[in-house]
Amino acid sequence: MTSWNINLESPEIYEDRFRGIASGDYAILVTVATKPDFYKQFPLVLECERRGVPVGVVHTGQHFDEVLGYGLNEFHLDERLVANLKIRGDLSEKFVDLFSKMVKLGRYLKEKFPNTEFIPIVHGDTLTAGVVPLAWSYGLGKKCVQNEAGLRGMYPNAMFDFVKGKIGFEEFINCQWTLDWSIDRNEPFPEQIDTFICGSSCFCFIAPHRINFENLVREGYDPELIPVCGNSVVDAVEYTKDHKVENSIFDMYPQLEQDSWLRVDIHRRGNLTETRFKNIVSAIKRLVVDYKINVCLVELTAMKTGLKHYGLTEYIKRLAEGNKNFLFTPLWKSYSNVVEFFRSGHCWASLTDSGSQQEELNLIDECIPLTCRFNTDRPESVMCESNVLTPPLENLADFVYYIYKSDIPSTMKKAPKIYGSNVSEKIIAAIDKIYKKHKTFTWCHEKFLGKKECGIDYL
């Protein structure tokens, strides 16, 4: 007989802070977990405070070291924490841990503060976005708000011809910008699963772009519950303009201030598969050695794991030691440093599989995104000509160099800004309007008969 011990670390619940926001009909719980959550969600906190809407921050606690969790301090979210759930483990263990703790948190709040409804806002397609609404629905019979809803993986139909060598770089880029795209729900993984799960347990879907609205309507969601508000990354990038970085990235890495660089960061699970990962590493080497391009490789946790697994860590270190045009750095803990570098004029492009950078670099004219994926859940950034898919094939280095030597970056920098303005203001106003009309859960008989009932807590 086999048995397992499942040990969950006790969360930190700040009851006094909860009491401070339990002052009205509802309070917002801005839920954060990952680095993009920190900077994309914090503008919502500021807007709630500006409007006098009670708000607190729930941190899953999965990023508990100084680097990954630095955004809590950088954006002063730590001062607004009402709960640190301290979830731990691998993907499935975090799922179980987070689900269990969110159910308990919801029931605790219902018992302690019965006159206030707490509404979690989750972000995008993270594990937290998938689990928190599910737990809130199963535990309380209530639903949540999804910020950046409707993200769906899509690929340009020309991808088939490109990977088979039937079309070249120029034609492939033109096809990305002008021809048809198709839905691809396999990647990013598990993010596409997270966002689908999230949708089932939300009553309000904040769409960053019209294409996200169309995705959700096609899948059967009520258009009245899908306000197109723009992307809160707009407010985050704007915030960095007015707040000086604590330590300049050029003080940390002075050589980045010399010439222009290609920044590389990779973290998607799909790009950790053997063929794709080795193609990326090979492309870095060829760009540095053969094409003499300045490359700065930022070692995200996934990249570190992949290099170790495939025995390539020392290979990359030797490449850095032997080539002045190659810089290999740890993860940059400050979001402001990343934006600082993108704006500096010393970073001509970011070769990345990040979703957020595809959005950010639509807003920043000095740098372009080269998205190292076969599909993207931000296709609108490609369709408006501010982004290009550069899939991790054997010809990746050649593709990047082709773009580097062409006029394509100039074209991309002229692309329209597509993610709105004053976004957080629109988001909080939309949530308030939808909540007051629809509440967080509606039974069918309530919808058709207009009769409100207390629910089925007795079950």
N, C-alpha and C positions, 0 to 999 in steps of 0.2 A: 504494500500500500504506500502510495506517495502523497505527501501533503506539501502545501506551499504556505510560507509565511508572507503575508502582504502587510507591510508596515508603511503607514502614511504619516508623514511629518505633520505635526499640529500646526494649523494656520494661526496667523496673528489677526485678531479681530479688534478693531478700535471702536468700542461701543460708544464712547463719548463723542467721537466724530460722527458716527451714525446718528446719534441723538441730535447732533447739531444740524443735520440735513433733513431730518424727519419732521419738517415743519409745514408741509403742505400736502396737497392731494397726491403729488408724485415727486420723486427725486430721481435724478439720473446717476447711474453707475457706469462711468467710463471704464471699460475693461481693457487692460493692456497686458501684453506678454512678451512681444519681440521688439527689436529695435525700430522697425517701421511703425509699429503700434505707438511707440512713445511719441514720435514726432508727428504722426498723422492724427492722433487722437487728442493730443494736448490742446490744439486750437479749440476743440469743442468744449474743453474744461473752461478755458478763458471766456468763451462766448456765453456759457451758462452763467458764469460769475458776473459777467457784464449785464446780463438780462435779469439777474436775481433768481435764476432757477437753481434750486438746491442740487448740488453735485458732489460726488466723491469718486475716488479712483480705486478700483479693485485691480491688484497686480497678481497674476498667477504665480509669480515668484520663480518661474522656471529659469530665468536668466538672473542668477544671483551673484555672479562675479562682477568685478569692477568694470570690466570692458563691455560685456554684453548687456549689463544692467545700467550702464552709465546714463542712458537717456532719462532714467527716473530723476537723477540729479540735474542733468543738463536742462530739463524742461520743468524743474521744480514740482514734479509729480509726487515725489516722496513726501512733500509737505501736505499733500491732499489725500494720502492713502487712507482708506477706511478698512482695507483688508489686504493682507499678503497671504495668499493661499499656500505658498511653498510647495508647489507640485514638483515631483522628481520622476526620474526614470526614462525609459525609452519611449517611443511614440505611443505604443499601446498602454504602457503603464501611466503615462501622463494623461491619456484619455480617461482611464478609470479614476485616477486620483482627482482630476479636475471635475469630472462629473459628480463624484461623491461629495466633494467639498462645496460645489455650487448648490447642490440640492440642500445640503445642510445649512448653508448660508441663507438661502431663500426662505427656508422654513423658520430659521432663527429670526430673521427680520420681520416675517409675518407675525410671529408671536410677540416680539418686543415692540413693534411699531405698527399695529394693525390699521391705523388710520392713514398710513402713507404707502403708496405703491412704488416700489423700487424698480426702475426700468434699466436693465443693462444695455449698453451700446457696445457691440463688438465690431471688429474691423476686418473687412476683406475676406480672406480665404485661409486664415491661420487655423491651427488646431483649436485655439480658443474660440474662434468664430463658429466652428462646428459643434463644439461640446457645450459651451455656455448656454446657448438658446435651447438645446436639447434638454439639458438639466433643468432649466427654468420651466420648460413646458411639462416635463415628466414630474418634477417635484412640486410645482405650484399651479399648474394649469394656466400659466401665463406665457406671453411671448416677449421677444426682445426687438431691438433695432439693429439692423445691419448697415454700418457705414461702408461705403464702397461695395455695394451689392451688384450682382449681375455679371461678375467676372467669369468669362467663359473662354476656354482655350480655342484658338482658331489658327488656321494655317492658310497661306496663299495657295491656290490650286496649282500654281506654277511650281510648287516645291517638288512635285513628282518629276517633272522634266529636269529641274536643276540637279537633283541628286543623281539622276541618270546621265548627266553630262550633255543633255540635249539642248540646253540653253546656257549662255555665258553669264558673267556677272552683271553686265549692263542691262541685258534683257530681263534678268531675274529681278533686279531692283525695280525696273519699270513695271513689271508685272505685279510686284508687291504693292506698288503705289497706285495702280490703275485698274487692275482686274479683280476677279472674284475670289472670295475666301470661303472656307468651310469650317464648321464646328468640329473640334477635336477634344473630346472630354477625358482623354487619358492623362494628359499633362497640362499644367504641372501636377505632379503627384507628391503628396496627398492633397494638395491645395484644392484641386477641383472637387474632390470628395467633400472637403470641409465646407466649401461654399454652397454645395447642393444641400448638405445636411442643415446648414444654417438657415437656408431659405424656408425650410419646412416649419421652423419654429420662430419666425419673426412676423411682426405685424406692420412693420415699416421698413422700406428698402430704399436706402439713399443711393441713387444712381449717380455715378460721377460723369456719365456721358450718355448721349442718346442711344448709343449702341447697347449699353447695359440695360437701359429701359426696354429696348426691343427684345433683348434676350429673355428678360423676365416675363414680359407680356406673352411672348411666344410659348413659354412654359406654363402659362395659365395663371399667373399672379395678377391680382387686381390692379389695373393702371392707377387707380386712385391712391394706392398705397406706395407708389414708386415715384417720389419727387426727384426730378433731375436737378441736382444742386451744384454739381461740379465736384472736384476732388479736394479734400482738405489739405492735401500736400501743398496746394497753392498758398494757403495761409502759413504753413510751416516754412516754406522757402522764403516767403515775405518776412517772416519773423527773424530769420537769420540776417537779413539786411540791416536790421536795427540793433542787433546784439553782437557785440564784438566777441570773437572766439577767445577763450581763455589762454590757449597756447596755439600759435599759428602752426599749420602743418609744415610750413617752410622752415620754422625753427627746429622742428623735429627731424625733417629730412631736407636739408639745404639744397641737395642736388636737384630736387624737383623744381626749383626756381630757375634752373638752367634749361633753356630750350623748351620743347613741347613733348608731352608724354602721352602714351596710351595706358590708361589705368585698366587693370584686369581684376575682376572679382567673380568667383564662381561658387555657387552653393546649392543649386537644385539637384535633387536626387537623381533625375534623369541624366545629368551631366557627370554623375559619379559612376555610371556604368562604364565598363572597361574601354570599349572602343571610343566612346565619346570623350572620356577623360583623357585617354592617351593622345587623341587627336588634339585636344586643347593644349596639353603640355608640349606636344611636338610643335604646334603653331607658335607658342611662346618662344621656344628655342629658335625657330626659323626667323621669326620677326626680329629677334635680338641679333642673331649671328649672321643670317643671310641678308636680311633687308636693313639692318642697322637702325631699326626703329627703337626709340626709347620706350621701355616697357616697365611699368610699376605693377607688380603682382601683389595683391593684398591677400594675405592668408586667412580667409574665413575658416570657421570651424570645419565645414564640409571639405574645403580644399585641403586642410591639414590632414583630415582623416583619409581622404583619397590618396594623397601623396604617400602617406604611411602604408596604406593597404597595398598599393602597387609598387612599393619599394622605390619611390621616386624623390623622396625628401632630400637625400644627399645630392642627387642629380641637379635639382633646382638650386640648392645652396652653392654647388660648384659653378653653376651657370652665373649666379650672382657675383661670386668671387672673381670670376674670370672676365666679366664684361661690365664696364662702367655704365653702359646704357641699359642695364637691368638692375632694378631695385626690388628686393623681396622683403616685404614688411609684414608685421603682425596686423591684425584687425585694427582699424582706426576706431577708437571708442566714441569719438564725438561726431555727431551728425554735422555739426557746423563746420568741422574740418573737411568733410567730404564736399559740402557745398562751396566752401572757400576754394578748394582746389579746382572744382568744375568752373568756377567763375573767374579764375585767376588769369586765364589765357595761356596757362602752361599745361593744360590737359586738352588735347584736341578731340579725344574720344574715350568712351568707356566701353570696353568689351565685357559684357556682363550678362548674367541670366536673371538679374533682378527685375521684378515687376515695377517697383517704385521708381527706379532710375529711368525707366522708359517715360514715366510721367514727369519727373523732375527735370529731365533734360529737354522736355518740350518747353519748359519755362526759362531755361538758362541758355542764352545764345552762344556762349563761348565754347561749348562742348557738345558732342553728339553721342547718342547711344548706338552701339552695335550689339544687337541682342543675340547672344550665342545660344540659340534654341531653334528647334524645328517648328515651333508654334509660339504663340504669345496670347496671353489673356488681356493684353492691351493693344488689340489690333488697330484701334482708332489712332494710336500714335504713329503707326506705319502708314495708314491710309491718308493721313494728313501730311506725309512726307517728312516727319521729324525723326523717324526711326527706320532702321533696316534690320531684317533678320539675317544673321550670318551664322548658319547652322554649323555645328562642330563636326565637319567632314574633314577629310585629308587635305582639302584645298583651303582650309580656314585661313592660314597665313597669307596665301595668295589673294584671297578675297579681301582681307583687311588692308593689305598693301595696295590693292587696286583702288579701294576707296580713298586711302591716304593720298594717293597721287592724282586723284581725279578732282573734278569740280563738285562732286556729290556733297561733301560737307557744307559747301557754300549754299547749295540748294536747301539742305536740311535746316540750316540755321535761319532760313527765311520762312519756315513753316508757321502757320497760324498757331496761336496759343488756344488750346481747346478745353482747358479744365476749369474755366470760370474765374470768378472773383468774389470776394467776401463770402466764401463758401460756408464757413462755419456758422455765420449768421443765418444763412438760408437753411442749413441743416437743422439747427435748433428750433427755428420757427416752424419748419415742416413737421418735426416730431410733435411739437405742441399742438399743432392743428389736427394732425391725424389722431393723436391720442384722445383729444377731447371729443372727436367725432366717433371713433371706432373702439376706443379702449384697447387693451392688449390681447383680449381674446373674446370672440363672439360665437356663441352657439347658433346653429342654423335657425332655430325657432326665434331667437332674439333678432336675427337679421330680418326675418320675414314678418314677424309679429310686433317687433319693437318692444318686447317685454324683457326687462332686465331681471336676472335672478342671481342669487348668491353663489351658486355653484354646487359642487358635489364633494365638499370636503369630508363628508361623513363616510365616503367609500374608503 
